[in-house]
Each structure stands twice: as C-alpha cells, then as structure tokens.
Amino acid sequence: MKKKVLSLALALSMGIAALSGCGMTTSAPKEETTQAKTEAKKEETEKAEETAEKTEGQSEKAGSDIKFAVIFGTGGLGDNGYNDEVYQGCEMAVEQFGCTFDYCEPKDVSEFETQLRMYADAEEYDVIIAISTEQADALQMVAEDYPDQKFCMLDTVIEGYDNINCLAASYPDQHFLSGVLAGLATKDDRFPLSNPENIVGFCIAMDTPTSRGQAAGFVAGAKYANPDVEVLTNYIGGYSDPATAKELALVMYERGADIVSANAGSSTQGVFYAAEEKNRYVIGTSLAMADPKHSLSTSCKKVWLFIVEEIQMLADGTWAPGSKLVGIPEGICDYDVEGLDVQIPDDITKILEDTRQQIADGKLVLPTDLDQVDAWAKENQLAQ
C-alpha cells in the first residue's frame, strides 16, 4: 500500500535532567501507600483491606501492566513547551493507569530512526510514541520493519500503515483565536502595551507544513478580525535557538509590531526575551512559559490529553491503527489568559466566544497553509 504522510494544519514547567541523545530514561510510577492515622477496629481494617484489594485489581485491569516509550523532539525536556507538555501527559497516564514508560531525548533529527529501532528491538513496549513531524520519515521506515509493534504518531497524520495510530491537533486551530485577539488588540488603546501602528508578527519555527499551518492560523485570525493589519513573518530555522528567535522578534518590534507570537519549542523563549526588552506583547504556546506582564494570551494545544487517550485505548482494548484530527470543536485548541495581567474587555471576549462557536459549528473553516491565507481572508471577515 502506498505510504503517504499528510502533515495537517492542525502547559507546565518541570525540572528534568536531560540525558544524552542515545540514552534511555526510565520513569516508573511512585508507589503510594495509605496508612491509618489511628488504630482502627478489626472489622473496619478488614473492610479497608478488601477495598484496597478491589482497587488494586481495578488498577491492574485499567493498564498497570502497560509499558510505553516516548521519543521526544530535539528541543528536549525543559523547553517549557511541547516536549514538557507531552511529558505531563505521560505522568498523567502513569497516575491514571499505573503504567510505566521510558523516554529518550534525541539531540538531532538523525537520531530518530536509531532511537525508534532501539525501542522496537527491545520487544517490551505496548506502544512506541513519536511526538513530532520531524520524526515521521523515521517512523515510517521503522514501522515497516516491525509490523507487529504498535506505534503512535502525535501531531502528524501518517496513512497506510496497520501498526500506526495518529493523534493530531489541527495546526491553525491552535493559533487562530489568539490571532483574532491580536488583530483586535493591536488597534485598541485599552491594551496598554499596544501602539498606534497596525502591525503584529509571527516567528515561524521552520519552513515545514507543520510550522506553516501554525502560522496560517495566527495570520488568518488577525486578518479575519482586522483586514488592514500587517502581519510580519520570518523563519527561525529550528526549535532550540532562542538567540536567533530573539533577534528576529526584536526586528519585528522595531518595525512597529506590538504583538509577536511564535510556536518554536524552546526557541520561543527568545521571543519572550524580546517582548520584555521592548515592553510589548507576546503570545506563546505554553502556560508554563507565559509572562504575566507581557503575554497577551497563550495559544493552547492540550497535547497531554493525547498521551492519556493512547494509553486508555490500550487499557480498554480499543487500540486500532488510523488517525484522529481534533481542534477547537473538541476543546483541544483554544486561547488562554490564565495567570496573565491582561484584562480582555467584555466585547472582545464576546467576539472570541462567537468565533469559537462558528468554528465548532463548521461555519468557519480555517486555511491550512500560509499560501491560502490572503484568498481566505478576502472571503472571511468579522462582521463589526
């Protein structure tokens, strides 16, 4: 069967010691025991023990024997972004199902195939999870050589394999509502860090369908709300280069942008440094990276729920190859102002809620690539 990758235009900080790219890290659930604070009566103790046995049995049925592996992206853990949010999902799965997992942190895309084969050769994992579009080519090669091994691909859709399940968020959905907010805020003096210019910006990680789809959502959102807005874009060139990201964002702010967004792993931190230096707004993709003073919003994608869903399917025996694409309608993608100083006026909140509903109802279909945005924006404008 012809194999084809379709990269579709689809928060928590943790201290984790980064290991070498070829290493394996094992994370096992912490054993929790409950001790009575006082001496209980014999009958009460027996009942408690009986309940504990039932609970333990239910835990085993739920998936305590499941073991999975995760290959993180090159940005690594501690990025205050996508990798950390995937790890959050792993911890949630451990807590919910009692399962265990191993993981590795490749430093370069050339390591992905080696890591995937290492886990597949072990023959001890119920599923091996690849988490980024950069890993798609390597996953296809390995999946073909290990037809009996289950694999999961996050955030990218791979078609034509009987041993790969894909869970992906619509890239434009993650950024569209924040783009709408940016398009409105840049021309509204109720936002103290905005300026008289009608300019916003988006720093794109790489020239890939994934990154272009993310940028398309933001740019389309800004133009939907504000047809005359100028949206500056540039390419950082990677997910772990905050220095370059900062310089590119500074250029945007100096050209008049008062809001700059990005979705570029740990590179995004550089955009936050630039926003602080210029005292302007920034929009990131992780609640853990948010700057209360300078963040206008966070473009959320609840990728941690994908990990939980994958393990749930293994636990209840419903795992099957295929793909699932979700976004705003399913509540996976949204904008978020939790923990931020910014006060969104009620009229703008209403616009965002109405726009979200239009997307959920299928009345507003978003473009999936930057090349589509201009034509799309001419046909789709916010009624004001």
Helices and strands as residue ranges (DSSP letters): E 4-6, E 25-27, H 42-59, I 60-64, E 67-71, H 82-97, E 100-104, G 109-111, H 112-122, E 127-130, G 133-135, H 136-145, E 151-154, E 157-159, E 164-169, H 171-185, E 199-204, H 209-225, E 230-235, H 242-254, E 259-263, G 265-267, H 268-278, E 281-284, E 295-301, H 304-316, E 322-326, E 333-336, H 346-360, H 370-379
